[in-house]
Amino acid sequence: MAYDEHLGDRIRQFLQTKKIFFIDKKMMGGLVFMVNGKMCCGIHIDKKYGDSLLMAKIGPEAYESEIKKEVCLPMDFTGRPMKGYIFIIPEGFDRDSDLEYWIDKALSFNSSIK
């Protein structure tokens, strides 16, 4: 199963509209968007969930409040969630305004780290 290419196009379009320089890379069957040389957001195929998930690197502080939302899952590959990273199920990014919310969160954290 390939990642959701339509979602990839939506993310690209949003970043281009905001005039954000990015590089997208295929990784582990998914797609990652790098901003300022750092992982910012991406798409992951989750075998347990059975669909493409949006991944956002939002930082540990935002994680604490956002993970409580029904559309969020911890980013967990090894049995231990990765701090500051979150998965969002499709219901959480179906609308453009919702996708923009998550990408803005990731961009905000991205710009705060060196």
C-alpha positions as CSV (number, residue, x, y, z in Angstrom):
1,M,0.0,0.0,0.0
2,A,1.5,3.4,-1.0
3,Y,1.0,6.5,0.9
4,D,-1.9,8.9,0.0
5,E,-0.4,10.9,-2.9
6,H,-3.4,13.3,-2.9
7,L,-2.5,14.2,0.7
8,G,1.1,14.7,-0.4
9,D,-0.1,17.1,-3.0
10,R,-2.2,19.0,-0.5
11,I,0.8,19.4,1.8
12,R,3.0,20.6,-1.0
13,Q,0.4,23.1,-2.2
14,F,0.1,24.5,1.3
15,L,3.8,24.8,1.8
16,Q,4.2,26.5,-1.6
17,T,1.4,28.9,-0.9
18,K,3.2,30.0,2.3
19,K,6.4,30.3,0.3
20,I,8.1,27.7,2.6
21,F,11.2,26.0,1.1
22,F,11.0,22.3,1.6
23,I,12.3,19.0,0.4
24,D,10.1,15.9,0.3
25,K,11.7,12.5,0.7
26,K,10.3,9.0,0.5
27,M,11.1,7.2,3.7
28,M,10.0,3.8,5.0
29,G,7.0,3.6,2.6
30,G,5.9,7.1,3.4
31,L,6.7,10.6,2.6
32,V,8.5,13.2,4.8
33,F,8.6,17.0,4.3
34,M,11.9,18.5,5.5
35,V,11.9,22.3,6.3
36,N,15.2,24.0,7.3
37,G,16.9,20.6,7.1
38,K,14.6,19.1,9.7
39,M,11.7,16.7,9.6
40,C,8.5,18.8,9.8
41,C,5.6,16.7,8.7
42,G,4.8,13.7,6.5
43,I,2.6,10.8,5.6
44,H,2.8,7.4,7.1
45,I,1.0,4.2,6.2
46,D,0.0,2.6,9.5
47,K,-0.7,-1.2,9.1
48,K,-2.5,-1.4,12.4
49,Y,-4.8,1.6,11.5
50,G,-5.1,0.6,7.9
51,D,-4.8,4.0,6.3
52,S,-2.5,7.0,5.7
53,L,-1.8,9.1,8.7
54,L,-0.5,12.6,8.8
55,M,2.6,12.9,10.9
56,A,3.5,16.2,12.5
57,K,6.5,17.1,14.6
58,I,4.9,19.6,17.0
59,G,7.2,19.4,20.0
60,P,6.8,18.1,23.5
61,E,4.8,21.0,24.9
62,A,2.1,21.0,22.1
63,Y,2.1,17.2,22.2
64,E,0.7,17.2,25.8
65,S,-2.5,19.0,24.8
66,E,-2.9,17.8,21.2
67,I,-2.7,14.1,22.0
68,K,-5.9,14.3,24.0
69,K,-7.9,15.0,20.8
70,E,-9.8,12.1,19.3
71,V,-8.1,12.4,15.9
72,C,-4.6,12.1,17.4
73,L,-2.4,9.0,18.0
74,P,1.0,8.8,19.5
75,M,3.8,8.2,17.0
76,D,5.0,4.8,18.2
77,F,7.2,2.4,16.2
78,T,8.9,0.6,19.0
79,G,6.5,0.5,21.9
80,R,7.6,3.9,23.1
81,P,6.0,7.0,21.7
82,M,8.4,9.5,20.1
83,K,8.4,12.7,22.1
84,G,7.0,15.7,20.2
85,Y,5.7,13.7,17.2
86,I,2.0,12.9,16.6
87,F,-0.1,11.0,14.1
88,I,-3.4,12.4,12.9
89,I,-6.1,10.1,11.5
90,P,-7.8,11.2,8.2
91,E,-10.8,12.6,10.0
92,G,-8.4,15.2,11.5
93,F,-7.1,16.5,8.2
94,D,-9.9,16.0,5.7
95,R,-10.8,19.6,5.6
96,D,-8.2,22.0,4.3
97,S,-8.5,24.2,7.4
98,D,-7.7,21.1,9.6
99,L,-4.7,20.2,7.5
100,E,-3.4,23.8,7.7
101,Y,-3.8,23.7,11.5
102,W,-1.5,20.7,11.8
103,I,1.1,22.0,9.3
104,D,1.1,25.4,11.0
105,K,1.8,23.6,14.3
106,A,4.6,21.7,12.8
107,L,6.1,24.8,11.1
108,S,5.9,26.7,14.3
109,F,7.8,24.1,16.2
110,N,10.3,23.7,13.3
111,S,11.1,27.4,13.3
112,S,11.7,27.3,17.1
113,I,14.5,24.7,17.0
114,K,18.1,25.1,15.9
